[in-house]
Amino acid sequence: MKASSLKELRDELKIYPPEQLQALCIRLAKFKKENKELLTYLLFEADNEQSYVESVKIEMDESFESINRRSTYLIKKSLRKILRDTNKYIKYSGIKTTELDLLIYFCRKVRTSKIPLSRSVALQNIYVRQVAKIESVLAKLHEDIQIDYQDDLRFLKA
């Protein structure tokens, strides 16, 4: 089965009554966990972006606390999982400042949680890629907003 384009889907959804749209959304949420998470964000958390960012940061803190530090391999796997979840939450939001806040927080946690970046090239690469991603997102924003994040970026590069 070939998936329809967004325009075709949008045009088709216009003809459905609200009750059927609600049923379609519920069915979509039952199908996959990410769909349910996105719908939860859109319905309950999109109105208050700051509390959404704080809840994601709390979840990141818990994940950093549970990192298995027995080997660099396990640290790398844990960091990738935290980063994968963070990128998923960034994707739900779609707001660049939220993306910056969460990526900067991730990098700060890596720096302050005594993860031995110098022992593993893979760990260094994860960190360096995120700093580069922060720089590229920051370059796309307005100059006033860029100034707000310059101190954070200097800390991450030091």
Residue frames relative to the residue before (quaternion, step in Angstrom):
aa qw qx qy qz dx dy dz
M 1.0000 0.0000 0.0000 0.0000 0.00 0.00 0.00
K 0.3002 -0.7557 0.5600 0.1588 3.56 -0.87 1.00
A 0.4216 -0.7084 0.5090 0.2478 3.58 -0.87 0.94
S 0.4583 -0.6776 0.5090 0.2679 3.55 -1.07 0.79
S 0.5580 -0.5901 0.4574 0.3622 3.54 -1.26 0.41
L 0.6616 -0.5040 0.3713 0.4129 3.56 -1.27 0.32
K 0.6314 0.5350 -0.3388 0.4475 3.59 0.98 -0.77
E 0.6529 0.5022 -0.3132 0.4727 3.59 0.94 -0.86
L 0.6566 0.5051 -0.3111 0.4657 3.58 0.95 -0.83
R 0.6445 0.5250 -0.3160 0.4572 3.58 0.96 -0.91
D 0.6697 0.4961 -0.2981 0.4653 3.59 0.90 -0.91
E 0.6625 0.5042 -0.3039 0.4633 3.57 1.00 -0.80
L 0.6622 0.5191 -0.3072 0.4447 3.60 0.99 -0.81
K 0.5747 0.6069 -0.3770 0.3990 3.60 1.16 -0.50
I 0.7027 0.4778 -0.2814 0.4458 3.59 1.05 -0.61
Y 0.5814 0.5942 -0.3753 0.4100 3.61 1.23 -0.24
P 0.4406 -0.6607 0.5300 0.2973 3.61 -1.08 0.68
P 0.6930 -0.5100 0.3138 0.4015 3.63 -1.19 0.49
E 0.6323 0.5414 -0.3504 0.4293 3.63 0.96 -0.74
Q 0.6798 0.4723 -0.2934 0.4783 3.58 0.97 -0.82
L 0.6092 0.5404 -0.3544 0.4596 3.59 1.08 -0.66
Q 0.6353 0.5211 -0.3226 0.4699 3.56 1.01 -0.82
A 0.6570 0.5050 -0.3109 0.4655 3.58 0.93 -0.85
L 0.6389 0.5205 -0.3235 0.4649 3.59 1.01 -0.76
C 0.6519 0.5146 -0.3114 0.4618 3.59 0.99 -0.85
I 0.6522 0.5039 -0.3133 0.4717 3.58 0.97 -0.83
R 0.6521 0.5055 -0.3163 0.4682 3.57 0.96 -0.82
L 0.6381 0.5208 -0.3147 0.4718 3.57 1.02 -0.81
A 0.6553 0.5116 -0.3076 0.4630 3.60 0.99 -0.83
K 0.6479 0.5140 -0.3217 0.4610 3.60 1.05 -0.65
F 0.6279 0.6055 -0.3277 0.3629 3.56 1.11 -0.70
K 0.8227 -0.0019 0.0569 0.5656 3.58 0.88 -0.89
K 0.5762 -0.6203 0.4122 0.3366 3.58 -1.04 0.80
E 0.6449 0.5280 -0.3294 0.4435 3.61 0.96 -0.81
N 0.6221 0.5325 -0.3449 0.4587 3.59 1.03 -0.70
K 0.6522 0.5072 -0.3077 0.4719 3.56 1.01 -0.83
E 0.6530 0.5095 -0.3131 0.4648 3.57 0.99 -0.82
L 0.6497 0.5036 -0.3180 0.4723 3.59 0.96 -0.82
L 0.6565 0.4982 -0.3114 0.4730 3.59 0.92 -0.85
T 0.6176 0.5309 -0.3385 0.4714 3.60 1.04 -0.71
Y 0.6458 0.5054 -0.3204 0.4742 3.58 0.94 -0.86
L 0.6986 0.4917 -0.2871 0.4333 3.59 0.77 -1.01
L 0.7288 0.4431 -0.2488 0.4590 3.58 0.96 -0.81
F 0.8292 0.2849 -0.1064 0.4690 3.57 0.87 -0.95
E 0.8160 0.3183 -0.1375 0.4625 3.59 0.97 -0.73
A 0.5263 0.6581 -0.4136 0.3446 3.61 1.16 -0.32
D 0.6186 0.5662 -0.3432 0.4231 3.59 1.14 -0.56
N 0.7792 0.2029 -0.1077 0.5831 3.58 1.09 -0.66
E 0.1845 -0.8388 0.5065 0.0763 3.55 0.24 1.32
Q 0.6305 0.5536 -0.3432 0.4221 3.59 1.01 -0.77
S 0.6749 0.4643 -0.3129 0.4808 3.61 0.91 -0.77
Y 0.5849 0.5600 -0.3633 0.4608 3.59 1.15 -0.59
V 0.6584 0.5002 -0.3026 0.4741 3.58 0.91 -0.94
E 0.6583 0.5093 -0.3141 0.4567 3.59 0.93 -0.84
S 0.6594 0.4984 -0.3195 0.4634 3.60 0.95 -0.79
V 0.6327 0.5060 -0.3345 0.4814 3.60 1.05 -0.68
K 0.6374 0.5241 -0.3282 0.4597 3.60 1.00 -0.78
I 0.6280 0.5215 -0.3346 0.4709 3.60 1.01 -0.75
E 0.6517 0.5033 -0.3122 0.4738 3.56 0.98 -0.83
M 0.6322 0.5187 -0.3279 0.4730 3.59 1.05 -0.75
D 0.6186 0.5448 -0.3410 0.4519 3.60 1.00 -0.80
E 0.6611 0.5037 -0.3023 0.4668 3.56 0.93 -0.91
S 0.6556 0.5087 -0.3114 0.4631 3.57 1.00 -0.80
F 0.6526 0.5020 -0.3185 0.4697 3.58 0.99 -0.77
E 0.6190 0.5423 -0.3460 0.4506 3.59 1.08 -0.66
S 0.7485 0.4158 -0.2196 0.4676 3.58 1.02 -0.76
I 0.3529 0.7356 -0.5084 0.2757 3.61 1.20 0.29
N 0.3523 -0.7103 0.5753 0.2010 3.52 -0.98 0.96
R 0.1477 -0.8467 0.5102 0.0323 3.59 -0.40 1.23
R 0.3432 0.7694 -0.4850 0.2346 3.60 1.17 0.38
S 0.8022 0.0050 0.0013 0.5970 3.60 1.07 -0.61
T 0.6139 -0.5549 0.4038 0.3902 3.55 -1.22 0.41
Y 0.5789 0.5820 -0.3728 0.4327 3.57 1.14 -0.57
L 0.6904 0.4646 -0.2790 0.4793 3.59 0.89 -0.90
I 0.6070 0.5331 -0.3507 0.4737 3.59 1.09 -0.66
K 0.6466 0.5276 -0.3106 0.4550 3.57 0.96 -0.92
K 0.6605 0.5028 -0.3091 0.4640 3.58 0.91 -0.90
S 0.6546 0.5135 -0.3064 0.4626 3.58 0.97 -0.84
L 0.6584 0.5054 -0.3092 0.4642 3.58 0.93 -0.88
R 0.6483 0.5120 -0.3244 0.4608 3.58 0.95 -0.80
K 0.6400 0.5141 -0.3313 0.4651 3.59 1.01 -0.74
I 0.6448 0.5060 -0.3210 0.4745 3.59 0.94 -0.88
L 0.6720 0.5001 -0.2908 0.4623 3.57 0.94 -0.88
R 0.6219 0.5353 -0.3331 0.4644 3.59 1.03 -0.75
D 0.6670 0.4830 -0.2963 0.4838 3.59 0.94 -0.87
T 0.6399 0.5293 -0.3219 0.4547 3.59 0.98 -0.85
N 0.6708 0.4908 -0.2999 0.4682 3.58 0.92 -0.86
K 0.6011 0.5449 -0.3545 0.4648 3.57 1.14 -0.61
Y 0.6766 0.4791 -0.2919 0.4770 3.58 0.94 -0.87
I 0.6085 0.5368 -0.3444 0.4721 3.58 1.10 -0.67
K 0.6483 0.5273 -0.3073 0.4553 3.55 0.98 -0.87
Y 0.6223 0.5369 -0.3438 0.4541 3.59 1.01 -0.75
S 0.7044 0.4747 -0.2692 0.4539 3.56 0.88 -0.93
G 0.1513 -0.8253 0.5266 0.1365 3.57 0.73 -1.04
I 0.5705 0.5692 -0.3841 0.4506 3.60 1.27 0.14
K 0.4898 -0.7123 0.4242 0.2698 3.56 -0.73 1.10
T 0.6517 0.5071 -0.3372 0.4522 3.61 0.95 -0.73
T 0.6060 0.5280 -0.3500 0.4812 3.59 1.11 -0.62
E 0.6306 0.5302 -0.3266 0.4632 3.56 1.00 -0.84
L 0.6610 0.5005 -0.3051 0.4684 3.57 0.92 -0.90
D 0.6550 0.5279 -0.3190 0.4365 3.58 0.84 -0.95
L 0.7165 0.4557 -0.2639 0.4575 3.57 0.84 -0.98
L 0.6663 0.4881 -0.3172 0.4660 3.61 0.95 -0.75
I 0.6347 0.5084 -0.3285 0.4804 3.56 1.02 -0.76
Y 0.6419 0.5147 -0.3263 0.4654 3.58 0.97 -0.80
F 0.6247 0.5334 -0.3345 0.4619 3.59 1.00 -0.81
C 0.6916 0.4770 -0.2813 0.4637 3.58 0.82 -0.99
R 0.6261 0.5241 -0.3359 0.4696 3.60 1.01 -0.75
K 0.6555 0.5057 -0.3134 0.4651 3.59 0.96 -0.84
V 0.6232 0.5236 -0.3453 0.4671 3.58 1.02 -0.72
R 0.6885 0.4850 -0.2843 0.4581 3.59 0.91 -0.91
T 0.7657 0.4008 -0.2117 0.4564 3.59 0.88 -0.90
S 0.6575 0.5298 -0.3255 0.4256 3.63 1.16 -0.25
K 0.5040 -0.7032 0.3948 0.3092 3.56 1.23 0.47
I 0.2790 0.7289 -0.5617 0.2744 3.55 0.96 0.90
P 0.4000 -0.7562 0.4658 0.2262 3.61 -0.67 1.07
L 0.1497 -0.8282 0.5365 0.0626 3.58 0.23 1.27
S 0.6607 0.5398 -0.3171 0.4142 3.59 1.01 -0.74
R 0.6332 0.5593 -0.3385 0.4143 3.62 1.16 -0.39
S 0.8020 0.2127 -0.0949 0.5500 3.58 1.15 -0.45
V 0.4447 -0.6847 0.5153 0.2604 3.54 -0.89 1.00
A 0.6223 0.5523 -0.3432 0.4359 3.60 1.01 -0.76
L 0.6573 0.4958 -0.3098 0.4756 3.58 0.96 -0.84
Q 0.6350 0.5194 -0.3274 0.4689 3.57 0.99 -0.81
N 0.6668 0.5152 -0.3059 0.4432 3.58 0.92 -0.88
I 0.6066 0.5396 -0.3542 0.4640 3.59 1.03 -0.73
Y 0.6858 0.4882 -0.2779 0.4627 3.56 0.87 -0.99
V 0.6803 0.4980 -0.2939 0.4504 3.58 0.84 -0.99
R 0.6372 0.5260 -0.3286 0.4576 3.61 1.00 -0.77
Q 0.6656 0.4943 -0.3144 0.4624 3.58 0.97 -0.76
V 0.6272 0.5130 -0.3393 0.4779 3.59 1.02 -0.71
A 0.6455 0.5055 -0.3186 0.4757 3.60 1.00 -0.79
K 0.6310 0.5235 -0.3266 0.4702 3.58 1.05 -0.74
I 0.6224 0.5306 -0.3294 0.4717 3.58 1.02 -0.80
E 0.6607 0.5085 -0.3080 0.4582 3.58 0.93 -0.90
S 0.6804 0.4879 -0.3077 0.4520 3.60 0.90 -0.82
V 0.6450 0.4939 -0.3246 0.4845 3.60 1.01 -0.71
L 0.6483 0.5360 -0.3066 0.4455 3.55 1.00 -0.87
A 0.6377 0.5469 -0.3240 0.4350 3.57 1.04 -0.77
K 0.6720 0.5088 -0.2914 0.4524 3.60 1.16 -0.56
L 0.6359 0.5516 -0.3239 0.4318 3.58 1.25 -0.28
H 0.6770 -0.4851 0.3759 0.4063 3.53 -1.35 0.26
E 0.6350 -0.5770 0.3632 0.3631 3.59 -1.11 0.70
D 0.6300 0.5389 -0.3439 0.4409 3.60 0.98 -0.75
I 0.6653 0.4813 -0.2961 0.4879 3.56 1.00 -0.81
Q 0.6079 0.5627 -0.3513 0.4364 3.59 1.04 -0.74
I 0.6373 0.5408 -0.3266 0.4414 3.57 0.98 -0.83
D 0.6277 0.5586 -0.3331 0.4278 3.58 1.04 -0.79
Y 0.7572 0.3938 -0.1955 0.4830 3.59 1.06 -0.74
Q 0.4385 0.7278 -0.4482 0.2778 3.63 1.22 -0.09
D 0.6416 0.5232 -0.3357 0.4493 3.62 0.95 -0.80
D 0.6379 0.5199 -0.3262 0.4652 3.58 0.99 -0.84
L 0.6673 0.5075 -0.3004 0.4549 3.56 0.92 -0.91
R 0.6309 0.5243 -0.3336 0.4646 3.59 1.01 -0.77
F 0.6385 0.5246 -0.3227 0.4615 3.59 1.00 -0.81
L 0.6872 0.4958 -0.2870 0.4467 3.57 0.92 -0.90
K 0.6909 0.4725 -0.2756 0.4727 3.58 1.10 -0.66
A 0.5727 0.6288 -0.3767 0.3670 3.60 1.16 -0.47
